[in-house]
Amino acid sequence: QRFTTIQKKGWRTDRGRVFITLGEPSEIERYPNQTDARPYEIWHYNEIEGGINYIFADLTGFSDYQVLHSTKRGELRDENWMRRIMVK
């Protein structure tokens, strides 16, 4: 229920999948109201693989945060993720 959107049940969202798989993050940085960027979150897992991060962003404006980048092995990796969230 925590990550449910208008179009998807929470467990079908990227944040829901990561939460179910890895559990509660050690820390979450939230950036909901940046003037030059879409809303995004950085989830930190300090105890996994020596410390990993997930970057989620709301690219559509409908609170469906998608994974843009992760340092976890086997996940989407995009070192230039910031360019995807910038508002032109």
N, C-alpha and C positions, 0 to 999 in steps of 0.2 A: 504493500500500500504506500510505502514511503516515497517511491519514485514513479508512481502512476502518472501518466499524462492523459490528455484527451484521447489520443489514438492508441495507446499501449498500456497494458498492465505493467506494473512496476518491475516484475521479474523479467520482462522482455526488453527492458531498456538497458543501455550500456551500464549505467550506474547500478541498476539492480543486479545484473549479471556479476559484476565485480564484487558487489557487496555479498551476494550469496556465496560466491566462490572463495573470497578471501576474508570476509568478515568486516567488522568495523575498522576503518582506517585509524592509524595512530594519531593523525591530525588532518584536518581539512581546511584549506585556505579558500575562502569564498570571495569572488569579485563580481557581485551582482549588478553594480551600477557604474561601470566605467564609462566615461564620456566618449572615449575613442575606441572602445572594444565591446564586443558582445559579452554577455554574462559567461563566466567560466569558473571552474573549481579545480584545485589541485589537491589530490588525495595522496597522502604519504603513508606508506606501510614500512615502518622502521625495522620490523622483525623478519621480513621476507627478502631472500636473496641479497642480504646485506643492506637493504633499504631500496625500495622502489617507489616510483611516483606514477600517478595517472593524471592526465589532463583531460577534463571534460568541458565541453562548451555547448551553449544553447545557440546553435546557428540559425534555427528556424524562428525563434521567438515564441515557441509553444512549450517551453520548459522541458524539451526532450534533449537532455544533455548527451552528446555523443563523445566517445573516446577520440581524441585527436592525437594523443601521444602517450606512450608508456615506456618506462625503463625496464619493465618485466620481460623476461625472455619469452618469445613467442607472441607477444602482443604488437599492435600497430605502433610503429616508431616513426615519428616525423619531427626532426629537430627544428624545423621551421614552422611549427604549429601556430605560432603567434600571428603570422601573416594571414591565417585563415579566420581569425576572430576580429581583425582590425576593421573598423567602420570607416568607409571612404567618404 
